[in-house]
Amino acid sequence: MTPEMVIDVGKEAGEIIVLLSAPPLLAGLAVGLLVSLFQAATQIQEMTLSFIPKLLAVGAALVIAGHWMLSLLTGYVIRLYHSIPNLIG
């Protein structure tokens, strides 16, 4: 196993991690921004107000994008398992 192979596997794993984390993080970011704009407009300074909408948005993002995320992860693992003979030899 050459250093280039290790770097390629690590690079692909990093790309998969970024793609898997994007839907829930972006949903939480968008809802957090909307709640903070609402709080600024109404001058409600309650810190716990944004927690429940963010939680619901992240849950909804996981439900909506879950199938895509699972297929992306299983595709990566299958490709990694199939490349084991090339990595060892």
C-alpha positions in Angstrom: 0.0 0.0 0.0 1.6 3.2 -1.2 1.3 6.6 0.5 -0.6 7.8 -2.6 -3.3 5.1 -2.0 -3.6 6.1 1.7 -4.0 9.7 0.7 -6.6 8.8 -1.9 -8.6 6.7 0.5 -8.4 9.5 3.1 -9.4 12.2 0.6 -12.4 10.2 -0.5 -13.4 9.6 3.2 -13.2 13.3 3.9 -15.4 14.1 0.9 -17.9 11.6 2.1 -17.9 13.1 5.6 -18.5 16.6 4.2 -21.3 15.4 2.0 -23.0 13.4 4.8 -22.8 16.3 7.3 -24.0 19.0 4.9 -27.8 18.5 4.9 -28.4 18.6 8.7 -25.8 21.4 9.2 -27.3 23.6 6.4 -30.8 23.0 7.8 -29.7 24.0 11.3 -27.9 27.0 9.9 -30.8 28.2 7.9 -33.3 27.8 10.7 -30.9 29.4 13.2 -30.6 32.4 10.9 -34.4 32.8 10.5 -35.0 32.5 14.2 -32.3 35.0 15.0 -33.8 37.5 12.5 -37.2 36.9 14.1 -35.7 37.5 17.5 -34.0 40.7 16.3 -37.2 42.0 14.7 -39.4 41.3 17.8 -36.7 42.0 20.4 -37.3 38.6 22.1 -34.0 37.7 23.6 -34.8 34.2 24.7 -31.8 31.9 24.2 -33.7 28.6 24.2 -36.2 29.8 21.6 -34.0 28.6 18.7 -33.4 25.1 20.1 -36.6 23.3 19.2 -36.9 24.7 15.6 -33.3 23.8 14.9 -33.9 20.3 16.3 -37.0 19.9 14.1 -35.2 21.2 11.0 -32.2 18.8 11.5 -34.6 15.9 12.1 -36.5 16.8 8.9 -33.3 17.1 6.9 -32.3 13.7 8.1 -35.6 12.2 7.1 -35.6 13.9 3.7 -31.9 13.3 2.9 -31.5 10.1 4.8 -32.0 7.8 1.9 -29.4 9.7 -0.2 -27.0 9.8 2.8 -27.3 6.0 3.4 -26.8 5.2 -0.3 -23.8 7.4 -0.4 -22.2 5.8 2.6 -23.0 2.2 1.5 -21.6 3.0 -2.0 -18.4 4.2 -0.4 -18.1 1.2 1.9 -18.8 -1.2 -1.0 -16.1 0.5 -3.2 -13.7 0.4 -0.3 -14.3 -3.4 0.3 -13.9 -4.1 -3.4 -10.6 -2.2 -3.5 -9.1 -4.2 -0.6 -7.2 -6.7 -2.9 -5.7 -3.7 -4.7 -4.7 -2.0 -1.5 -3.0 -5.1 0.0 -1.3 -6.2 -3.2 
